[in-house]
Amino acid sequence: MTTPAATTEEEYLIEYEKQQQKDKQLLDEVVQRHKVTKAYQIKVPIGESTTEFAYGYIRYPNRIDISIAMTLKDTDPLKGKEIVLRNSWLEGDMRILDDDELFLRATTVLDDILAVRRAILKKNWTNGG
């Protein structure tokens, strides 16, 4: 997919907003089609272009996928990310999975997806027990 080149800052902002709305619509359609509650759109620049992108859609990784990624984090982090990306893949441009450059670009967002948020623990005792 390509984004039209804008000539002024105002035109750029208008085109950017249109693209954001289109991206959201595409993601919503994927969520409905695959009947998932959480999905992500991965938008990967093609080559050095700032206007042409490959799109991929993944579901939120499950415990098994996250466990595999965490197990491989120290020994082969790229393999862990590949497993998560392939296992969570819903649809999109297969070049993201098959082309090394696009794949490596796509894996950069997996750190944000795989980041485990901590829970909050509150204690109700005061005697150090």
C-alpha positions in Angstrom: 0.0 0.0 0.0 1.2 3.5 -0.7 0.5 6.8 0.9 0.2 9.8 -1.4 2.9 12.4 -1.2 1.8 15.7 0.3 3.2 19.0 -0.8 2.4 21.2 2.3 2.3 20.4 6.0 -1.4 20.9 6.0 -1.9 18.4 3.2 0.5 16.0 4.9 -1.6 16.2 8.1 -4.8 15.6 6.2 -3.3 12.6 4.4 -1.9 11.3 7.6 -5.2 11.4 9.4 -7.0 9.7 6.5 -4.3 6.9 6.6 -4.8 6.5 10.3 -8.6 6.1 9.9 -8.0 3.6 7.1 -5.5 1.6 9.2 -8.0 1.5 12.1 -10.8 0.4 9.8 -8.6 -2.4 8.3 -7.7 -3.6 11.8 -11.3 -3.6 12.9 -12.3 -5.7 9.9 -9.5 -8.2 10.7 -10.7 -8.5 14.3 -14.3 -9.2 13.1 -13.2 -11.6 10.5 -11.0 -13.7 12.8 -13.3 -13.3 15.9 -10.4 -12.2 18.2 -10.7 -9.7 21.0 -7.1 -8.3 20.6 -5.2 -7.9 17.4 -2.4 -5.7 16.2 -1.6 -4.2 12.8 2.1 -4.3 12.0 3.0 -1.7 9.3 6.4 -2.3 7.9 8.1 0.2 5.5 9.2 -1.4 2.3 12.8 -0.6 1.4 13.8 3.0 2.1 10.3 4.2 1.3 8.3 6.4 3.6 5.1 5.9 1.6 5.0 2.2 0.8 4.2 -0.4 3.5 3.5 -4.1 4.0 0.8 -4.8 6.5 0.4 -7.8 8.7 -2.1 -8.6 11.4 -1.5 -10.7 14.5 -3.6 -11.7 17.4 -2.4 -11.1 21.0 0.0 -13.9 21.8 -1.2 -16.6 24.1 0.7 -17.9 27.2 2.4 -20.6 25.2 3.8 -18.2 22.6 5.0 -15.8 25.3 6.5 -18.7 27.3 8.5 -19.8 24.2 9.7 -16.2 23.6 10.8 -15.8 27.2 12.6 -19.1 27.2 14.5 -18.2 24.1 15.1 -14.6 25.2 18.7 -15.2 26.3 19.8 -17.9 23.9 18.0 -17.1 20.6 15.7 -14.0 20.9 15.1 -13.7 17.2 13.9 -17.3 17.0 11.5 -16.6 19.9 10.1 -13.6 18.2 9.7 -15.6 14.9 7.7 -18.2 16.7 5.5 -15.6 18.3 5.0 -13.8 15.0 4.2 -17.0 13.0 2.0 -18.5 15.6 0.0 -15.2 16.1 -0.3 -14.4 12.4 -3.8 -13.8 11.3 -3.4 -12.4 7.8 -1.4 -9.9 5.7 1.5 -9.5 3.4 3.5 -12.7 3.6 6.6 -10.8 2.7 6.7 -9.8 6.3 7.3 -13.4 7.3 9.4 -14.4 4.3 11.7 -11.4 3.5 14.5 -11.1 6.0 14.5 -7.3 6.0 10.8 -6.9 6.4 10.8 -9.7 9.1 13.5 -8.0 11.1 11.6 -4.7 10.9 8.4 -6.4 12.1 10.1 -8.0 15.1 11.0 -4.6 16.5 7.4 -4.1 17.6 7.2 -7.5 19.3 9.2 -6.2 22.3 6.2 -3.8 23.0 3.7 -6.6 22.6 5.6 -9.1 24.7 6.4 -6.7 27.5 4.7 -8.2 30.6 3.0 -5.6 32.7 3.3 -6.1 36.4 0.3 -6.6 38.6 -0.2 -4.5 41.7 0.0 -6.2 45.1 -1.4 -4.7 48.2 -0.9 -6.1 51.7 -3.4 -5.7 54.6 -1.1 -6.5 57.5 1.3 -4.3 59.4 3.2 -6.7 61.6 5.7 -7.9 59.0 3.8 -11.2 58.7 
